[in-house]
Amino acid sequence: MDNVTAPFARVFRRGFFFLFAQRKTFEVFKTSEVLSECPASVGMTRCADKAPRVTFSTSSRKHLGKFTFMQNFDRKEHWEKIYGTKSLNEVSWYQPVPTTSLDMVKLFNLPKDAKIIDVGGGDSLLVDHLLELGYTNVSVLDITENAIERAMERIGANSQHVKWIVADAATYVPNQQYDFWHDRAAFHFLTDKTEVNHYIQAISKGLKPNGKLVLGTFSTDGPLKCSGIEIQKYSEKSITEMLKPYFEKTNCFTINHETPSGSKQNFLFCSFQKFH
Ligand SMILES: C[S@@+](CC[C@H](N)C(=O)[O-])C[C@H]1O[C@@H](n2cnc3c(N)ncnc32)[C@H](O)[C@@H]1O
């Protein structure tokens, strides 16, 4: 490009990007919450038995904008695709026995009727083990129907003893209080400060006084991404600082998770107690 046309090309390019940036502001999303006992998206056959404790809460984002050029990352779509295409033991976070999480349950000596929620539980085997240990009040929340459906199918008839919740943790508002809130490898996907704050407040609202919280995130020595998405890594200091307004730290430690492909991911597990 010669010296005469180059400046025009630069201006044109800038204008083009400016236009894109402007267009992006026209992207308007509306979040709608649908609460029903058996939405069609989960499959009427599965709900035909009218399992009384199975409740779904589906958050969906409706695209109202007309001028979208740049699509925002749709986290629900991303996770639906993962669970729609990869099998249980193909994903990097797979654990045949979630030993660390189960050890925490033991450590807290939770009674069998304790209200437990596993947020971002996906189709993790934690719920299977909790049921096997005799826990009767377990909820699993995940952003994807695909993961929840897989877990329900795997567990079979016992799945009616679990409360399944499809919701985005970034906007979820619990409508009951739990004794134990567990989150392994979901919290660290929230990288937006507003969403992180919302989630921490949701945990605080959703835990009983003195309720227990376990967060398993990538440590500062952990990977930069998981499942192709940027994550937020935490140190004991940074996570404790963040939760300080509502929770007292009980314990933190790091542990290597070996993925099915044999690589190591360094996790930070921290437990907290909600202030009375
Ligand atoms: C890395 S996997 C961990 C799954 C499970 N906790 C385990 O340890 O095997 C992350 C899980 O979090 C879910 N997830 C990601 N972002 C979420 C969000 N904003 N709200 C609810 N679930 C989310 C994904 O669908 C996925 O099941």
The ligand as an SDF file (V2000), in Angstrom:
LIG
                    3D

 27 29  0  0  0  0  0  0  0  0999 V2000
  -14.9220  -28.3700   35.2670 C   0  0  0  0  0  0  0  0  0  0  0  0
  -16.5660  -28.8900   35.4090 S   0  0  0  0  0  0  0  0  0  0  0  0
  -16.6030  -29.5470   37.0570 C   0  0  0  0  0  0  0  0  0  0  0  0
  -17.7610  -30.4820   37.2640 C   0  0  0  0  0  0  0  0  0  0  0  0
  -17.8540  -31.0650   38.6780 C   0  0  0  0  0  0  0  0  0  0  0  0
  -17.9700  -30.0560   39.6900 N   0  0  0  0  0  0  0  0  0  0  0  0
  -16.6920  -31.9590   38.9800 C   0  0  0  0  0  0  0  0  0  0  0  0
  -15.9220  -31.6430   39.8740 O   0  0  0  0  0  0  0  0  0  0  0  0
  -16.5830  -33.0030   38.3200 O   0  0  0  0  0  0  0  0  0  0  0  0
  -17.3970  -27.3610   35.5900 C   0  0  0  0  0  0  0  0  0  0  0  0
  -18.8850  -27.5100   35.7330 C   0  0  0  0  0  0  0  0  0  0  0  0
  -19.4420  -26.2480   36.0510 O   0  0  0  0  0  0  0  0  0  0  0  0
  -20.5680  -26.0180   35.2470 C   0  0  0  0  0  0  0  0  0  0  0  0
  -20.6650  -24.5590   35.0990 N   0  0  0  0  0  0  0  0  0  0  0  0
  -19.8170  -23.7350   34.4690 C   0  0  0  0  0  0  0  0  0  0  0  0
  -20.2100  -22.4640   34.5990 N   0  0  0  0  0  0  0  0  0  0  0  0
  -21.3500  -22.5050   35.3360 C   0  0  0  0  0  0  0  0  0  0  0  0
  -22.2450  -21.5170   35.7930 C   0  0  0  0  0  0  0  0  0  0  0  0
  -22.0530  -20.2280   35.5270 N   0  0  0  0  0  0  0  0  0  0  0  0
  -23.3170  -21.8990   36.5200 N   0  0  0  0  0  0  0  0  0  0  0  0
  -23.5370  -23.2210   36.8020 C   0  0  0  0  0  0  0  0  0  0  0  0
  -22.7190  -24.1850   36.3790 N   0  0  0  0  0  0  0  0  0  0  0  0
  -21.6400  -23.8370   35.6680 C   0  0  0  0  0  0  0  0  0  0  0  0
  -20.2930  -26.7470   33.9460 C   0  0  0  0  0  0  0  0  0  0  0  0
  -21.4450  -27.0650   33.2370 O   0  0  0  0  0  0  0  0  0  0  0  0
  -19.5620  -27.9650   34.4700 C   0  0  0  0  0  0  0  0  0  0  0  0
  -20.4500  -28.9970   34.7880 O   0  0  0  0  0  0  0  0  0  0  0  0
  1  2  1  0
  2  3  1  0
  2 10  1  0
  3  4  1  0
  4  5  1  0
  5  6  1  0
  5  7  1  0
  7  8  2  0
  7  9  1  0
 10 11  1  0
 11 12  1  0
 11 26  1  0
 12 13  1  0
 13 14  1  0
 13 24  1  0
 14 15  1  0
 14 23  1  0
 15 16  2  0
 16 17  1  0
 17 18  1  0
 17 23  2  0
 18 19  1  0
 18 20  2  0
 20 21  1  0
 21 22  2  0
 22 23  1  0
 24 25  1  0
 24 26  1  0
 26 27  1  0
M  CHG  2   2   1   9  -1
M  END
$$$$
